[in-house]
Amino acid sequence: MSTGSNISYLRRQKKLTQEQFADMMKVTRQTVSRWESDEVTPELAKLTEICNVFSCKLDELVREDMSARGEIYSEVTVRKLPAFRMARYVMISPEPERDVQEYMKNWGIRSGLLAAHPDAKLIGWDFPHVTQEQQVRFGLHGYEAAYVLPEGFRTDLDGVTYCSNSEAKYAVITVTEPFIQPFDRIPMGYKHIMEYLQTDFNDRPADGCLGSFEYEYEKDGVVYMDIYVHAGKE
């Protein structure tokens, strides 16, 4: 993949015409066309400016096939989620995501949830209330997981917190095989959503709604993750 092809791909991802992009870069449309056809390579200062416009790294722009990202990330869509009840639990440990998911799956068995609803959705999100000392000195992090409780399911089993999530809109993206490069693919998924919403990421709950959450699942031997970010109420 050439630098020109990457510039063309990024421009189209931003839904910019060559003329609009040329105006941003303070060059002519013909110059953009020559960049994208690899007739001319932008000078270093322009390459740096292009990276700033598209929030990418210079090495990615000139060395990688950035169009391959289209095979990893779906388009961002906005979905209206109805209100739902959930059973949730948080853990702080060196590997909290694994630990809390194992805990919740065990709870799902003991409560009878998985026997009655084997496809019950288990969602999760980062738990931010971990001190810097816990993180740096002890390598601890926080993660919270919750089963979305199907309508009509009832249990009094303790060990979790029961609560509700209000009806709200969420911006959603699907990430293919997120754990191949988890510290790249998952944050990039959030970044794509933030660019779509044209706002900065804010993980704080909003009016009884989760600020964000993740849902992992497998289909035809491929692992996917749906990332949900709160996008407001009706």
N, C-alpha and C positions, 0 to 999 in steps of 0.2 A: 504494500500500500504506500502511495506517495504522499508527500506533504500536501500537494495540491488536492488530492482526493480527500484527505483529512479535513482541509479547509472547507471544501465543498460540502462534506458530510456535516460538519459542525454548523455551517451556515444554514443548511436545510433543516437541521434539528431545531434551530432557533426560529425557523419559519421566516427567514430574512431573504429578500431578493438580493441579487448581486448589487443592484443600485443602492439599496438600503445599507448593505454591509459596506459598500464603498464610501458612503457618506460618513459612517461611523469611523472608518479608517482614514478618512481625509485623502482618498485616492479616487481615481476614475473607475467607472464600471469596467472598462476595458482592462485596467490593471488587475482587478479581481479575477476577471476571466482568464488572464494570462497566468496568474498564480495557480488557479484551479486546474488549468491544463498542463501545468508544470513547464510552461514555456519560460517562465521567470520564477525564481525563488525569492520570496520576500527577504529583505535585509534583516539583520538580527533585531534591530529596534522594532520593526514591524512584526516580526515573529513573536516577540515578547508582548507586544500590544494585542496581538491576536489571542495569545494565551490568556491575557487578562480579560478579554471580551468573553471568551468561552470557558473561563475557569478551568483551564487544563494546564498540564505541565509541558514545558518545551520539549522534553524527551519524548513524551507521548505524541506530540504533534508531528515531530519529524521522523520518529522511528516506528511507531505502532500503527496497526490497522484499527483505527478508531471506529470504523463501521461495524467491527465485530461486536461492539457493545450492543448493537441492535439485536443480537442473538441472545444476549444476557438479560436485557431489560425490556419489559413491555412498555407500551404507551401508558402515560398517567391518565387515569380516569377518576371521576368523582362519583361516589356512590352514596346514596342515602341509606344509612343503616337504621333499622328500627331499634327501639329500646330493648335491652336484654338484661337478664339476671346472670350473675356469675359467682363462682366460688373461687377465691383467690388466696395466694400465699406468697410470701417473699422470703428470700434467703440471701444472706451475705456470706460468701465463701470464696475460695480461690477459683472455683468453677461453678458459679451460682446458676447459670442457665441449665446445665446438665443436672445439678443437684435438685433444683426446684421442680424441674419437669419430672424427674423420677418420683419425687414426693407426691406431686399432683396425680401422676398415673396410678400410684398406689392408693391414693385417696379415691380416685375414680373407681377402682376395683372394690374397695371396702364399702363405698357408699351405694354401690349398685348402679352407678351411672353408666359405666362402660358395658355392663350386661344388658341394660335396657336400651342404651344408645351408643353402640360401638363406634359410631362416627362423630361423637361429641367433639366439638372444636376446642383445642387447647391453644390459647394465645399467650403471648408474653411480651414484656417490655423491660427496659433497663430501670433499675431502682436507683435513683440519683443520690439518695441520702446516705452516702458513705464518705467518711472523713478522708482527708488527704493522708493522714497518718495511717489509717487502715489500708489505704491503697498502696502507698509507697513502702511502708515498713512491713506490712503483713501480706501484701499481695491480694487483698480482699476486694471484691466487687459485689454489686447487688443486682439481682434480677427477680422479677415478679412474674408468676404464671397464673393463669385462671382458666377454668373450664366455663365455656358459655353453656348455661343450663337450659336444656330444651324446655319448651313450654309444657307445663304439667308435671315436670319432674320435681319431686320433693324429697328431702332427706334432712334429718336433724343431726347428722354426723358432724362432730366438731373437728377442730384442727385446721379450719379455713375461715376466711371472712366472707360473708355473703353481702353482696351489694348489687347495685344496678347501674347500667350505663344508659344515659338518656339518648333519645333519637337524635341523630346528627348526621352531617355530611362528612365524608372522609375522602381525601385524595389517596388513591391506591396505585401501587406499582407492583408487578410480579418480577422477582429476581430468579433466574435459572441457576441451579447449583450454587447457592450462596456460600457454601462452606468450602468451596475450592480455594477461594481467596476471601475469607470472611471479613478481614479488616480493610478490604478494598471494595468488594462488591456490595456489602450491606450499607456502609456509609454512603457510597455512590448512589444507591437507591434512594436514600433520604435526600441527597443533594438534588437528584432529578425532580423529586416532588417539590422541594423548596423553590427550584427554578420555575416549575410549573405554576406554583402558587404566588411566585414573586414576593416571597417573604423569608425571614430568617426562621430557623427551626426553634420551636418553643415546646418543650416536652411537658409543660405543666398542664394538669387537668383544667378543662374549661367548662364551668357550669354543669358539673355532674357527668362529664364525658372524659374518657381517656384522651390524653394528648396525642398518643400514638401507641401502636402495638403491632406485633408481628405474628404471622401464622405460617407455620411450616407444614408441608405435606409432600407426599410422594405420589407420582402418577407415571405409570408405564416405566418404572425403574429410574425416573428422574426426580430429583429433589427440587422443590420450588419454595420460595418464601414470598408471601404477600405482605407488603408493608403498608400500614394504614396511618395516615396523619390527619388529625382533626382539621376540617376545612370550614367549620361554622355550622350554625343551625339554620333551618328554614325561616 
